Every structure is written in C-alpha cells, then in structure tokens.
Amino acid sequence: MRFCLWNCQSVRNKTAALQDYLCKKKIGLCALTETWLSPDDDAVRAECIPNGYKIFDQTRSQRGGGGIALLSCAKLFVSIVTTGEQTSFEFVEYMVSHGNNYVIVVVVLVVYRTPYSRSHQVTVTTFLSEFADYLSLLYCHQSHYW
C-alpha cells in the first residue's frame, strides 16, 4: 500500500490535482495538513474524494487555517481514535484496518505544527516539550490499540 503526506496550504483550489495524484499513483492513504476546511465545507470535501475513496477530516477549532484529513481507499476501514490541539501543534490518530475481521494494518498519527509567526509566537522548544509529553502519553496508552 502506498502512503503519502501533503501539506496542501488550502485544499480548496487543489481538489483536481489531489484526485489526479491519488488515482495515478494508486495511493492507499493520503494524509493532508493545512486543509483550511471549515465545518461547512462539504462541497470542497466532496470534490477532494475520487471514486473509491473516503475522507476523514478534523477542522481546527480554535483558530483559522490548519486542519488535518486522511483520504483512504474504500477497501480500508478507518476510524478516528482521538484528536487534539496543543499550543504548538494539532493531531489526529487514526486506526486503519483491512479485511472482514478488522485486522489492524496500521495506526496513523498525523501531526501539524503551526510555524512561528507574529500571530503564533510559539517556539520550537515549546513544540518539542509538548510533543515529547504527547508521545509519552501515547506510549503509556498504546494498549488501547490491541
């Protein structure tokens, strides 16, 4: 199975390119960061999805921009395990399985770190600290996948 990650910086005007890429490269899972979708963007979501694919997305709740999505081929079973936002990053954990007995193929964690800017003055040091804490928590709770 092929997997890719795309920081799309707004998927709105790139839906045709996204569909073309997924189909030509036969991508099984495609993680998107910076989708810039809002809860009301159902039409854009529909334009992103080629035949035989599904989309699972999480919009950013506290600020504009951001947003994470996962596009998967329809033969895979995807569920969102958890989502969240820290000061320096947002994340979504997905469980991906295949087959009738839902054998786990992979757990996918998609993380997007908002870059430092005048409006988002959060340092790399803050990110590294928050991300280390998150990974420790994830490691301690990894049994929920099995």
C-alpha positions, -999 to 999 in steps of 0.1 A, spaced: 0 0 0 12 35 -8 10 63 17 17 100 13 16 132 32 7 166 17 9 200 34 -17 215 10 -20 250 24 -57 250 15 -71 221 -5 -99 243 -19 -82 251 -53 -62 218 -55 -90 192 -55 -85 182 -91 -47 179 -87 -53 158 -55 -77 135 -72 -54 131 -102 -24 123 -80 -43 97 -58 -56 79 -88 -24 79 -109 -1 69 -81 -27 44 -66 -23 59 -31 -40 39 -3 -37 65 24 -31 102 20 -26 125 50 -34 162 45 -22 190 67 -33 226 65 -66 217 47 -81 251 58 -115 235 58 -143 247 80 -172 225 92 -194 240 64 -171 229 35 -190 198 25 -188 207 -12 -150 210 -11 -148 177 8 -168 160 -20 -145 175 -46 -115 160 -29 -127 124 -30 -121 103 -61 -144 74 -67 -134 46 -44 -121 69 -16 -133 82 17 -123 113 37 -119 117 74 -111 152 85 -107 174 116 -110 211 113 -90 234 136 -113 245 164 -95 275 180 -80 294 150 -84 297 113 -63 277 89 -48 244 99 -69 212 97 -60 176 92 -75 150 69 -69 114 58 -81 101 25 -83 64 22 -92 39 -5 -127 24 2 -114 -11 9 -98 1 41 -116 7 74 -106 39 91 -117 52 124 -106 83 143 -91 72 177 -86 107 191 -80 143 181 -65 172 198 -47 205 198 -18 217 219 -4 252 220 22 243 193 5 215 172 -27 197 163 -30 160 158 -54 131 148 -48 94 155 -65 70 130 -68 33 132 -67 17 98 -77 -19 93 -84 -42 63 -105 -73 59 -136 -88 74 -121 -95 108 -107 -59 111 -71 -69 115 -51 -38 123 -29 -28 95 -15 4 110 -22 32 134 -16 66 117 -7 97 136 -9 129 116 7 159 133 8 195 121 30 221 139 20 256 132 51 276 123 63 305 144 49 339 133 39 372 148 4 359 154 16 325 167 47 331 188 52 295 200 88 284 198 103 251 186 113 244 223 76 245 233 68 222 204 95 197 214 83 197 250 46 193 242 53 167 216 75 147 239 48 148 265 22 136 239 44 108 228 49 96 264 12 96 269 7 78 236 33 52 246 16 47 280 -18 42 264 -7 21 234 -26 -9 248 -59 7 236 -49 -3 200 -46 -40 208 
